[in-house]
Amino acid sequence: MAHTMTRRGLFSVLSGGLYQAWSQAGAVKIERVETIKVVVPMKKGVVSSDNYGPTLDMRLVEFDRYPKYILKLHASNGMVGLGETAREVPETSVKRNAEYVQGKVLGQFDLSLPTLGLPEPRTADAFEIAIYDLLGKTSGMSVCALLGGCYQKKVAVSYWTGQRTFDDLVNVGLRAVELGFKNLKFKARFGDPIDRQLEAVAKACPNLTFIVDFNSSYPDVHSFLPIAHRLQGYKLTIEDPVPKRLDWFKQLRSRLTIPFALTPVSPQQMWDAIRMEAVDVFNLGGDMRSFVRAGVIAERAGIAAWHGSGVELGIRDMSFVHAAAATQSCTIPSDTLSYMREHDLLAQRFKVKDGFIEVPQKPGLGVDVDEDALKRFRVA
């Protein structure tokens, strides 16, 4: 692995195009902020098998009942910037940031801070999306251009599901192929017969590749090795099989041919994983600017990455697509999963072709809200 750039140098990667746009549009004022609370259920049966059994991860049950907030930043130039929060964020955090943003001009936000200077870090990423959408619409630039450049015109994406029985997983694989996906990501836990499940779905869907997320459910390397040996030979990446001890990840890499992915808990852990040569792939997230900077680190280290997800709606998913497009390392199929909801709240839904989503080249995020759907799923 080549890592010739210093950590300080990696994190100082900035976009000249962004600052040019910022200088041109910095005087635009945010006159009004709408925060729209929505609850959009998952489509029936898309997460896990109803009869899965005792190892079902209960965190996957009814998580979609948590609300999200759609943001609309109405600006003095008549443009509207769109944003979307993660799920399970406090309403007080949304409202406090909305109050802070209202009346500000774009040039007042501090680009050097992950929070852009907003008082509530928990929801600052949602406002970042809306601010960048507004800035892009104002300057005529796409969000990925503002993030440093659109290195990818289309972004690889994955079909996702939770824990499945044998028949269900095969059907999910066939459905993924039917919808145009090339990769299937699914969940498994300690004790699941994952080797036999993979055998069944790989036989039914020979052109699919796989990512299996174990959510650190195996207690140590010794407990995971027997099942890992039986998984070798499949077109497979394994994510977080054991607790995130980098020495354990390094042991697994030395004993197996399967690529291992880490979801780092901090930039420091990511840096340490590179230094120790403990992983093959990173699952990255965070706000858009932090994701792009982390993607540059992965690129310099020769490690591929994908963009993780909390199973979002369309606005947030499209911010992931733009962030992925602004990197050269995000080549593993990413999680853009709003198709699993009853509606993604977009006027034009994503189209997956041969495992990819094309990056909109229109100004901003390049998406519009479906106002009728927004009214339908709005809650008090």
C-alpha positions in Angstrom: 0.0 0.0 0.0 1.3 3.4 -0.9 0.6 6.2 1.5 3.0 8.9 0.5 0.9 11.9 1.6 0.9 13.1 5.2 -2.3 13.0 7.3 -2.4 16.8 7.4 -2.0 16.9 3.6 -4.8 14.4 3.0 -7.3 16.3 5.1 -6.4 19.6 3.5 -7.8 18.5 0.1 -10.1 21.3 -1.0 -12.2 22.2 -4.0 -11.2 25.3 -6.0 -14.5 25.1 -7.8 -16.3 25.2 -4.5 -14.6 28.4 -3.4 -15.1 30.0 -6.8 -18.9 29.2 -6.5 -18.8 30.3 -2.9 -17.4 33.7 -3.9 -20.0 34.1 -6.7 -23.0 33.1 -4.6 -21.9 34.0 -1.1 -24.2 36.9 -0.8 -27.3 34.9 -1.4 -29.5 35.0 1.8 -31.5 32.2 3.2 -34.8 33.9 3.9 -37.0 31.0 5.1 -36.4 27.4 6.3 -39.0 24.7 6.1 -38.6 21.5 8.2 -41.0 18.8 7.2 -41.4 15.8 9.4 -42.1 12.6 7.5 -42.5 8.9 8.2 -42.1 6.7 5.1 -42.5 2.9 5.8 -40.5 0.2 4.2 -42.2 -1.8 1.5 -43.7 -5.0 2.9 -41.2 -7.8 3.3 -38.1 -6.1 2.0 -36.0 -6.1 5.2 -36.0 -9.6 6.7 -37.9 -12.9 6.6 -40.9 -12.8 8.9 -40.1 -16.4 10.2 -36.3 -16.0 10.3 -35.8 -17.4 13.8 -34.0 -16.6 17.1 -30.9 -15.0 15.5 -32.9 -12.2 13.9 -31.3 -8.9 14.6 -34.1 -7.0 16.3 -32.6 -3.7 15.3 -33.9 -4.4 11.8 -37.5 -4.6 13.1 -39.7 -1.5 12.6 -36.7 0.9 12.4 -38.6 2.7 9.6 -41.1 4.1 12.1 -38.6 6.7 13.2 -39.3 10.1 11.5 -37.0 12.0 9.2 -37.0 15.7 8.3 -37.0 17.1 4.8 -35.4 20.6 4.7 -36.2 23.4 2.3 -33.9 26.5 2.3 -35.7 29.3 0.5 -33.2 31.8 -0.7 -33.3 35.5 -1.8 -32.7 34.5 -5.4 -35.8 32.3 -5.6 -33.9 29.1 -5.4 -34.7 26.3 -2.9 -32.0 24.0 -1.4 -33.2 20.5 -0.4 -31.8 18.5 2.5 -32.7 15.4 4.5 -31.8 14.3 8.0 -30.8 10.8 9.2 -33.4 8.9 11.1 -33.7 9.1 14.9 -32.5 12.7 15.2 -33.9 15.0 17.8 -36.5 17.5 16.6 -34.9 20.1 18.8 -31.6 19.7 16.9 -33.4 20.3 13.6 -35.2 23.3 14.8 -32.2 24.9 16.4 -30.1 24.6 13.3 -33.0 25.9 11.2 -33.3 29.0 13.4 -29.5 29.5 13.1 -29.5 29.2 9.3 -32.5 31.4 8.7 -31.3 34.9 7.8 -27.7 33.9 7.0 -26.0 34.4 3.7 -24.1 31.5 2.1 -20.8 33.2 2.7 -21.2 33.1 6.4 -20.9 29.3 6.7 -17.5 28.0 7.8 -16.3 25.4 5.2 -13.4 24.4 7.4 -15.7 22.8 10.0 -17.6 19.5 9.6 -20.7 21.3 11.1 -20.3 24.4 8.8 -20.5 26.3 12.1 -24.0 25.2 12.9 -24.8 24.8 16.6 -26.2 21.2 16.5 -23.7 18.7 15.0 -26.3 15.9 15.0 -28.2 17.4 12.1 -25.5 19.6 10.5 -25.1 17.0 7.7 -28.7 17.5 6.6 -28.2 21.3 6.3 -24.9 20.7 4.5 -26.9 18.8 1.8 -29.4 21.7 1.5 -26.7 24.4 1.5 -24.7 22.6 -1.2 -27.9 22.0 -3.3 -28.7 25.7 -3.0 -25.1 26.7 -3.8 -25.1 24.4 -6.8 -28.4 25.7 -8.2 -27.1 29.3 -7.7 -23.8 28.8 -9.3 -24.9 26.4 -12.0 -22.6 23.6 -10.7 -23.5 20.1 -9.6 -22.8 19.0 -6.0 -20.1 16.5 -7.0 -18.3 19.4 -8.9 -18.5 21.5 -5.7 -17.1 18.6 -3.7 -13.9 18.5 -5.9 -15.0 17.2 -9.3 -17.1 14.5 -10.8 -14.6 11.7 -11.2 -17.3 9.1 -11.8 -20.2 9.7 -14.1 -22.0 6.7 -12.7 -21.8 5.2 -9.2 -22.0 1.5 -8.5 -24.8 0.6 -6.1 -25.9 -2.5 -4.2 -29.2 -4.2 -3.6 -29.6 -4.6 0.2 -31.6 -6.9 2.5 -31.5 -8.1 6.1 -31.5 -11.6 7.3 -33.2 -14.1 5.1 -34.3 -17.8 5.0 -32.9 -19.9 2.2 -35.9 -19.5 -0.2 -36.3 -15.8 0.6 -32.6 -15.0 -0.1 -32.7 -16.8 -3.5 -35.8 -14.8 -4.3 -34.2 -11.5 -3.2 -31.2 -12.3 -5.4 -33.4 -12.9 -8.4 -35.2 -9.7 -7.7 -31.9 -7.8 -7.5 -30.9 -9.1 -10.9 -34.3 -8.2 -12.3 -34.0 -4.6 -11.1 -30.6 -4.2 -12.7 -28.2 -4.7 -9.7 -24.9 -6.6 -9.9 -24.3 -6.8 -6.1 -26.3 -8.1 -3.2 -25.6 -7.1 0.3 -27.2 -8.9 3.2 -27.0 -9.4 7.0 -25.9 -12.4 8.9 -25.1 -13.1 12.5 -23.2 -15.6 14.6 -24.7 -19.1 14.1 -26.4 -18.4 10.8 -25.9 -21.1 8.1 -24.4 -18.5 5.8 -22.3 -20.9 3.8 -25.3 -22.9 2.6 -27.3 -19.7 2.0 -24.5 -18.3 -0.2 -24.3 -21.6 -2.1 -28.0 -21.4 -2.9 -28.2 -17.8 -4.0 -24.9 -18.0 -5.9 -26.2 -21.0 -7.9 -29.5 -19.2 -8.7 -27.8 -15.9 -9.5 -24.3 -16.7 -10.9 -23.6 -13.1 -12.0 -24.1 -11.5 -8.6 -21.3 -10.5 -6.3 -22.0 -10.3 -2.5 -21.2 -8.3 0.6 -22.1 -10.0 3.9 -22.3 -7.8 7.0 -21.9 -9.7 10.3 -22.2 -6.6 12.5 -19.3 -7.8 14.6 -21.4 -10.7 15.9 -18.6 -13.3 16.1 -16.8 -12.8 19.4 -13.2 -13.4 18.1 -11.1 -14.7 15.3 -11.2 -18.3 16.5 -15.0 -18.5 16.4 -15.2 -17.0 12.9 -12.5 -19.0 11.1 -14.5 -22.2 10.6 -17.3 -20.5 8.7 -14.9 -18.2 6.9 -13.0 -21.1 5.4 -16.3 -22.4 4.0 -17.0 -19.0 2.4 -13.9 -18.9 0.4 -14.4 -19.3 -3.4 -17.5 -17.1 -3.6 -17.5 -13.6 -5.2 -17.7 -12.2 -1.7 -16.6 -9.3 0.6 -17.1 -9.8 4.4 -17.9 -6.7 6.5 -17.1 -6.4 10.2 -17.2 -10.1 11.2 -15.6 -9.6 14.6 -15.3 -6.7 17.0 -13.2 -3.9 15.5 -9.8 -4.9 16.8 -7.4 -4.2 13.9 -5.0 -6.9 15.0 -7.9 -9.4 14.6 -8.7 -8.0 11.1 -5.1 -8.4 10.2 -5.1 -12.0 11.4 -8.1 -12.8 9.2 -6.5 -11.2 6.1 -3.4 -13.3 6.6 -5.3 -16.6 6.9 -8.0 -16.1 4.2 -8.3 -15.0 0.6 -11.7 -13.2 1.2 -11.5 -9.4 1.1 -12.4 -7.9 4.5 -14.2 -4.6 4.9 -14.1 -2.3 8.0 -16.6 0.3 9.0 -14.2 2.6 10.9 -15.5 4.2 14.1 -13.2 7.3 13.6 -10.7 8.8 11.2 -8.0 7.7 13.5 -9.1 4.0 13.2 -9.2 4.4 9.5 -5.6 5.8 9.5 -4.5 3.0 11.8 -6.1 0.3 9.6 -4.1 1.6 6.7 -0.9 1.8 8.6 -1.4 -1.8 9.9 -2.5 -3.1 6.5 -5.5 -4.6 8.3 -8.3 -4.2 5.7 -9.1 -4.5 2.0 -12.1 -2.3 1.8 -13.7 0.6 3.8 -17.4 1.2 4.4 -17.4 5.0 4.9 -20.1 7.6 5.8 -20.3 11.0 7.4 -21.1 14.4 5.9 -20.3 14.8 2.2 -17.0 16.7 2.7 -15.7 14.3 5.3 -16.6 11.4 3.1 -14.7 12.8 0.1 -11.7 13.5 2.3 -11.8 10.0 3.7 -12.1 8.7 0.1 -8.9 10.5 -0.8 -7.1 8.8 2.0 -8.4 5.4 0.8 -7.3 6.2 -2.7 -3.8 7.1 -1.6 -3.6 3.9 0.3 -4.8 1.8 -2.6 -8.0 0.7 -0.8 -11.4 0.7 -2.4 -14.5 2.0 -0.5 -18.2 2.2 -0.6 -20.7 4.6 0.9 -22.8 3.2 3.7 -26.4 4.1 4.5 -29.0 4.2 7.2 -31.7 3.3 4.6 -32.5 6.8 3.6 -35.0 8.7 1.3 -34.1 10.0 -2.1 -32.6 13.4 -1.2 -30.0 12.0 1.2 -29.4 9.0 -1.2 -28.6 11.5 -4.0 -26.1 13.3 -1.7 -24.4 9.9 -1.3 -24.2 9.5 -5.0 -22.6 12.9 -5.5 -20.1 12.3 -2.7 -19.2 8.9 -4.2 -18.8 10.5 -7.6 -16.4 13.0 -6.2 -13.9 10.3 -5.3 -11.9 7.8 -7.2 -11.8 5.1 -4.5 -15.5 4.6 -4.1 -15.8 1.7 -6.6 -17.4 -1.0 -4.4 -21.2 -0.9 -4.8 -22.6 1.6 -2.4 -25.8 1.6 -0.3 -28.4 3.8 -1.9 -31.5 2.1 -0.6 -34.5 4.5 -0.9 -36.1 2.1 -3.4 -36.9 0.0 -0.3 -39.3 2.6 1.1 -42.9 3.0 -0.1 -41.7 6.2 -1.7 -38.3 8.0 -2.0 -40.1 11.4 -2.1 -38.5 12.3 -5.4 -40.3 13.4 -8.5 -38.1 11.2 -10.6 -37.0 7.9 -9.1 -33.5 6.5 -9.4 -32.8 4.2 -12.3 -30.3 1.4 -11.9 -28.7 0.1 -15.0 -26.1 -2.7 -15.0 -25.5 -2.0 -11.3 -24.9 1.7 -11.6 -26.8 5.0 -11.0 -25.9 7.9 -13.3 -24.9 11.1 -11.5 -27.1 14.0 -12.4 -25.2 16.8 -14.1 -27.9 19.4 -13.5 -27.1 22.2 -10.9 -27.2 21.1 -7.3 -28.3 17.6 -6.4 -30.2 17.4 -9.6 -33.4 16.1 -8.0 -36.9 17.6 -7.2 -39.3 16.7 -4.5 -42.6 15.0 -5.2 -44.8 17.4 -3.4 -47.8 15.1 -3.4 -45.8 12.3 -1.8 -44.4 14.8 0.7 -47.9 15.7 1.8 -48.9 12.0 1.9 -46.1 11.0 4.3 -46.0 14.2 6.4 -46.8 13.8 10.1 -47.6 16.3 12.7 
